[in-house]
Amino acid sequence: MELMQNESPIIQVEFTDKFKRNLRTLAKKYRSIRKDIQPIITQLEAGELLGDRLAQIDYTILKLRVKNSDIQKAVRPCVARKDLSASRRKGTRTKIR
């Protein structure tokens, strides 16, 4: 469900000052962080409650994780594991990076 330009959001998303400061700091290192959180904000404004609910006083606080598209997950090749186990049998040590 997409919001039209003239519709008001079902849920109002507000950022704390601390969140804004942290976002500014993280944006220097992770250039795509604002683009990564935008779909979450849109979903919340559309009325979808994502993540875990932390507290419900006069308002609801949600905690959720957002995928960081700037971080690439490295996969170690299986060959490195075989080399490591072979060097242990010989009694030598090998550094794997």
N, C-alpha and C positions, 0 to 999 in steps of 0.2 A: 504494500500500500504506500503510494507516494503522496506527499503533501503538495497541494497546489500552492502557488505563490501567495494567494490571498487568504488561505486557511491558517488559523492559528494552531500551534502544536497542541496535542492532547496533554503532553507532559512538558513542563518547563524545565530544561536542563540548565543548571547554574553551576559555575565553577568557583571554587574557593580561591582566595588570593594565593595560597600555598600551591595549589594545583597549577595556576597560571605561571607562577615563578618556576616551578619544576618543569613545566612544559617548555618554557622559553629556554631553560638550560639544556634540556634533552634535545631540543630542536637543533642546537648547534652541532651535536654529535650525530643525531639521527635525523636526517633531512626530511624523511617522509612521515614523520610521526603525526603531523597534523592531518595528512591524507589518510593515515591508518585509523585515526579515531573518528573521522567524520562519518563513516557509515554507522558506527555505534551510536553517535549522537542522533542521527536521522532515525534509527530504529527506536531509540528511547522516546523521541518526540512523537513518533507514530503510535506510541502506546505499548510497545513491547517491553516487558520488564526482563532484562537480561542479567545474568550473573547471580550473585548471592546477595540476599537482603541482609544488611547489617543491623539496622535499627529503624524503628518506626516511631517517631515522636510526633511532631506536627507534619513531618515530611518523611519521605523514604530515602534511605541511603543504600546504594547498591555498590558492590565491589565486583569488578570483572577484569579479565585479562584481554589485551588486544594484541594481535600478532604484529610483530615488528618486522616490516618488510625490508629494513636496512640490514638486518642480521642474516648472514648466510650460514646455514648449518653445514659444518664440514663432516665428511664421511671418511673414515680411515679405511684404507684398503686392507683386505684380508691378508695380503702378503706380509704386511708389517707384523701382524700377530704371529704368523708362522716363523718369521725371522727371530722374533723375540723369544719364542719358546725354544728354538734351536740354540740360541746363544745361552740360554739358561742351563741347558744340558752340558754345554762345554765349560761352564763356569765363568764366562765373560759377561760383561754387561754391555747393553746396547741402548742408546738413547733413541727414542722415536719421537718425532715432532709432528 
